[in-house]
């Protein structure tokens, strides 16, 4: 018995150590980026890379002078929040209707929505670019919000749908018996009951919009350029810039990374379109 | 009477905004792409117009970047899928049992997925793969080897590494969650009956993961087919066409060479390719997904 327990213990230790090693290896680039952002440019470029250094905050002040960080950050905030808000406004009624008034076509509609995600963005890059040019939407936040909303809409509908599906129909029917209309039904019963799930939906949409790069790079120049475009502008090196690059990257990723950590469990459902819970 | 009628129509009205918007999003640009692909339309030569039939497609396929573009797209998607699913299964099985600090390990494992692609690419390019000051170079030197200039000597391999690092956490996240619904008692029973850990993995764990793996493959394929930012910010498709995938080739034709007709033809080929992939993938997992 004792030897079995010992064996179990040794196994747990081995698994634990191995897991930690793998996790540290995978996390290393992020950790390294974070550390480098507090180095001086000289330390950042040192060979071999310096592990011990005197931390400095100068990169964080410098990047704001060099590239107007807050301009881009504001664009990211406005476009992600705007597209998520509008998207949810359109997605929630659709998901509500599909979850509680299912018809023959509901499932094929859902699958069709998923299939619009499979349309590769490059396939429609040219027409969207020209349409944006004609409508004066190039390099505007409105333009990006429209694109982000459309790109994330299928995911928002899918995710909300799977959360609504879990609410028993009887509860809504009881509300209706008491004289609640559709709007009341959605706001007073449905939303409070599924707020955890909807919060995860909102976060996922925020993450996707915040990190989006293809449309941001192709449809914006400066006026509406979000953080992902700012970071891309660091791709042509200008002398010693590793530490500044790390600082700007850290700032660009930190909020989303924290969001991701907070809702990792609910995210799985959204990322897998409800297939894995 | 009218009230029952409106009640029957109400669900329809609630769905229609989403459906109409997505329909527009699909049909308008796509029909424009189809139209552009059949005409001569270059922003640099505005006088040169007219219907050219399938000429743009012929030109696109004759482009020296076309074959490499197709090959690279295939290699990039295929290798990344292989790396992320195999490692994803192994790692998620590894961290499935309780050990000290499992919560933190989970968080570290899934973090790269939340890093934006442009940051991911630049951090790899400048902090890790850089031949002089990169961490890889330091490790190589430490073991007495000659540091490698990754993005020049092995450009596509480097891109695959970068993309895999980003998508491995996605596989881990999905598979880790799926493993939690695996029947522990059944595993315990198998173990007491003397089944080897490998047999348990092969006959209990792997079958349980088949559906989540299919989901991972499907969703990754959708995103990997149009990888763009990672190439744009690191190699710009080069050297030569070594890291040009279909998405990047079309981008360079449309927005760098201003040939709308040619880029549209390429766009349609990309759509076709994605549809072929999607057709099989939806067959494979689509049914499972609506059953959920």
Boltz contact constraints between the chains, C-beta under 6 A:
constraints:
  - contact:
      token1: [A, 12]
      token2: [B, 99]
      max_distance: 6.0
  - contact:
      token1: [A, 15]
      token2: [B, 99]
      max_distance: 6.0
  - contact:
      token1: [A, 16]
      token2: [B, 99]
      max_distance: 6.0
  - contact:
      token1: [A, 16]
      token2: [B, 100]
      max_distance: 6.0
  - contact:
      token1: [A, 19]
      token2: [B, 94]
      max_distance: 6.0
  - contact:
      token1: [A, 19]
      token2: [B, 95]
      max_distance: 6.0
  - contact:
      token1: [A, 19]
      token2: [B, 105]
      max_distance: 6.0
  - contact:
      token1: [A, 22]
      token2: [B, 91]
      max_distance: 6.0
  - contact:
      token1: [A, 23]
      token2: [B, 105]
      max_distance: 6.0
  - contact:
      token1: [A, 23]
      token2: [B, 108]
      max_distance: 6.0
  - contact:
      token1: [A, 23]
      token2: [B, 109]
      max_distance: 6.0
  - contact:
      token1: [A, 26]
      token2: [B, 109]
      max_distance: 6.0
  - contact:
      token1: [A, 27]
      token2: [B, 108]
      max_distance: 6.0
  - contact:
      token1: [A, 27]
      token2: [B, 111]
      max_distance: 6.0
  - contact:
      token1: [A, 29]
      token2: [B, 123]
      max_distance: 6.0
  - contact:
      token1: [A, 30]
      token2: [B, 111]
      max_distance: 6.0
  - contact:
      token1: [A, 32]
      token2: [B, 127]
      max_distance: 6.0
  - contact:
      token1: [A, 33]
      token2: [B, 123]
      max_distance: 6.0
  - contact:
      token1: [A, 45]
      token2: [B, 133]
      max_distance: 6.0
  - contact:
      token1: [A, 47]
      token2: [B, 133]
      max_distance: 6.0
  - contact:
      token1: [A, 48]
      token2: [B, 138]
      max_distance: 6.0
  - contact:
      token1: [A, 49]
      token2: [B, 135]
      max_distance: 6.0
  - contact:
      token1: [A, 49]
      token2: [B, 138]
      max_distance: 6.0
  - contact:
      token1: [A, 90]
      token2: [B, 17]
      max_distance: 6.0
  - contact:
      token1: [A, 90]
      token2: [B, 18]
      max_distance: 6.0
  - contact:
      token1: [A, 93]
      token2: [B, 14]
      max_distance: 6.0
  - contact:
      token1: [A, 94]
      token2: [B, 14]
      max_distance: 6.0
  - contact:
      token1: [A, 94]
      token2: [B, 15]
      max_distance: 6.0
  - contact:
      token1: [A, 94]
      token2: [B, 18]
      max_distance: 6.0
  - contact:
      token1: [A, 97]
      token2: [B, 11]
      max_distance: 6.0
  - contact:
      token1: [A, 97]
      token2: [B, 14]
      max_distance: 6.0
  - contact:
      token1: [A, 97]
      token2: [B, 15]
      max_distance: 6.0
  - contact:
      token1: [A, 101]
      token2: [B, 11]
      max_distance: 6.0
  - contact:
      token1: [A, 107]
      token2: [B, 290]
      max_distance: 6.0
  - contact:
      token1: [A, 111]
      token2: [B, 286]
      max_distance: 6.0
  - contact:
      token1: [A, 113]
      token2: [B, 22]
      max_distance: 6.0
  - contact:
      token1: [A, 116]
      token2: [B, 22]
      max_distance: 6.0
  - contact:
      token1: [A, 116]
      token2: [B, 26]
      max_distance: 6.0
  - contact:
      token1: [A, 117]
      token2: [B, 222]
      max_distance: 6.0
  - contact:
      token1: [A, 118]
      token2: [B, 222]
      max_distance: 6.0
  - contact:
      token1: [A, 118]
      token2: [B, 274]
      max_distance: 6.0
  - contact:
      token1: [A, 118]
      token2: [B, 278]
      max_distance: 6.0
  - contact:
      token1: [A, 120]
      token2: [B, 225]
      max_distance: 6.0
  - contact:
      token1: [A, 120]
      token2: [B, 226]
      max_distance: 6.0
  - contact:
      token1: [A, 120]
      token2: [B, 270]
      max_distance: 6.0
  - contact:
      token1: [A, 120]
      token2: [B, 274]
      max_distance: 6.0
  - contact:
      token1: [A, 121]
      token2: [B, 226]
      max_distance: 6.0
  - contact:
      token1: [A, 122]
      token2: [B, 226]
      max_distance: 6.0
  - contact:
      token1: [A, 122]
      token2: [B, 247]
      max_distance: 6.0
  - contact:
      token1: [A, 122]
      token2: [B, 250]
      max_distance: 6.0
  - contact:
      token1: [A, 122]
      token2: [B, 267]
      max_distance: 6.0
  - contact:
      token1: [A, 122]
      token2: [B, 270]
      max_distance: 6.0
  - contact:
      token1: [A, 123]
      token2: [B, 267]
      max_distance: 6.0
  - contact:
      token1: [A, 123]
      token2: [B, 270]
      max_distance: 6.0
  - contact:
      token1: [A, 123]
      token2: [B, 271]
      max_distance: 6.0
  - contact:
      token1: [A, 124]
      token2: [B, 29]
      max_distance: 6.0
  - contact:
      token1: [A, 125]
      token2: [B, 254]
      max_distance: 6.0
  - contact:
      token1: [A, 126]
      token2: [B, 254]
      max_distance: 6.0
  - contact:
      token1: [A, 126]
      token2: [B, 260]
      max_distance: 6.0
  - contact:
      token1: [A, 126]
      token2: [B, 263]
      max_distance: 6.0
  - contact:
      token1: [A, 126]
      token2: [B, 264]
      max_distance: 6.0
  - contact:
      token1: [A, 127]
      token2: [B, 29]
      max_distance: 6.0
  - contact:
      token1: [A, 127]
      token2: [B, 32]
      max_distance: 6.0
  - contact:
      token1: [A, 127]
      token2: [B, 33]
      max_distance: 6.0
  - contact:
      token1: [A, 128]
      token2: [B, 29]
      max_distance: 6.0
  - contact:
      token1: [A, 150]
      token2: [B, 25]
      max_distance: 6.0
  - contact:
      token1: [A, 157]
      token2: [B, 18]
      max_distance: 6.0
  - contact:
      token1: [A, 211]
      token2: [B, 116]
      max_distance: 6.0
  - contact:
      token1: [A, 213]
      token2: [B, 117]
      max_distance: 6.0
  - contact:
      token1: [A, 213]
      token2: [B, 118]
      max_distance: 6.0
  - contact:
      token1: [A, 213]
      token2: [B, 229]
      max_distance: 6.0
  - contact:
      token1: [A, 214]
      token2: [B, 228]
      max_distance: 6.0
  - contact:
      token1: [A, 228]
      token2: [B, 116]
      max_distance: 6.0
  - contact:
      token1: [A, 228]
      token2: [B, 118]
      max_distance: 6.0
  - contact:
      token1: [A, 231]
      token2: [B, 118]
      max_distance: 6.0
  - contact:
      token1: [A, 231]
      token2: [B, 119]
      max_distance: 6.0
  - contact:
      token1: [A, 232]
      token2: [B, 118]
      max_distance: 6.0
  - contact:
      token1: [A, 232]
      token2: [B, 233]
      max_distance: 6.0
  - contact:
      token1: [A, 235]
      token2: [B, 233]
      max_distance: 6.0
  - contact:
      token1: [A, 242]
      token2: [B, 126]
      max_distance: 6.0
  - contact:
      token1: [A, 249]
      token2: [B, 119]
      max_distance: 6.0
  - contact:
      token1: [A, 252]
      token2: [B, 119]
      max_distance: 6.0
  - contact:
      token1: [A, 253]
      token2: [B, 115]
      max_distance: 6.0
  - contact:
      token1: [A, 253]
      token2: [B, 119]
      max_distance: 6.0
  - contact:
      token1: [A, 256]
      token2: [B, 114]
      max_distance: 6.0
  - contact:
      token1: [A, 257]
      token2: [B, 114]
      max_distance: 6.0
  - contact:
      token1: [A, 260]
      token2: [B, 114]
      max_distance: 6.0
  - contact:
      token1: [A, 261]
      token2: [B, 107]
      max_distance: 6.0
  - contact:
      token1: [A, 264]
      token2: [B, 110]
      max_distance: 6.0
  - contact:
      token1: [A, 268]
      token2: [B, 173]
      max_distance: 6.0
  - contact:
      token1: [A, 268]
      token2: [B, 174]
      max_distance: 6.0
  - contact:
      token1: [A, 268]
      token2: [B, 177]
      max_distance: 6.0
  - contact:
      token1: [A, 272]
      token2: [B, 174]
      max_distance: 6.0
  - contact:
      token1: [A, 272]
      token2: [B, 215]
      max_distance: 6.0
  - contact:
      token1: [A, 273]
      token2: [B, 289]
      max_distance: 6.0
  - contact:
      token1: [A, 274]
      token2: [B, 292]
      max_distance: 6.0
  - contact:
      token1: [A, 275]
      token2: [B, 215]
      max_distance: 6.0
  - contact:
      token1: [A, 275]
      token2: [B, 289]
      max_distance: 6.0
  - contact:
      token1: [A, 275]
      token2: [B, 292]
      max_distance: 6.0
  - contact:
      token1: [A, 276]
      token2: [B, 174]
      max_distance: 6.0
  - contact:
      token1: [A, 276]
      token2: [B, 177]
      max_distance: 6.0
  - contact:
      token1: [A, 276]
      token2: [B, 178]
      max_distance: 6.0
  - contact:
      token1: [A, 276]
      token2: [B, 212]
      max_distance: 6.0
